[in-house]
Amino acid sequence: SGGLVALPAWARNWSVASISPVGNMFSALEQDLLASVADTIIPAGESIGALSVGVDKFLQKLLRDCYASDVQENVKFQLNALNNMALAEHGLEFSLCEQNKREDLLKKFESSNDEKEADFIKLIKSETIRGFTTSREVMVNYHKFNPAPGHYHGCVDVKA
């Protein structure tokens, strides 16, 4: 939570190109799982979705740079637990399950009595939504955000 108080400038009106390579905090499987969770929360459908604006990369960088190691470890642990639950219930990795099955698995985590599972899904859900709504594509193309509104008129006469 403390890292969010001083939210870095890249987290506002960001784009995929503005995010530097993420590094090795997450394994390839965990990166795939995180992308699948983001895609489940905001699927593309007929319009843009979380993955089309790069929310998965946003989440990786945000978790690496703005959260304490205990939160990072919980996210990694819960991603693997989510994948294990998908394997046990459906015989497929989470990322290979159909949308409705992935939604059901996430709902189980959300309603879990285990505080760490519930915290995980609450964090990922809120940050996925924030990452999506603050992406350059959504801000400019859907909300018509103008980063420099108005026009500067220098050297104008002022009535005194």
Order of alpha helices (4+ residues) and beta strands (2+ residues): alpha-alpha-alpha-alpha-alpha-alpha-alpha
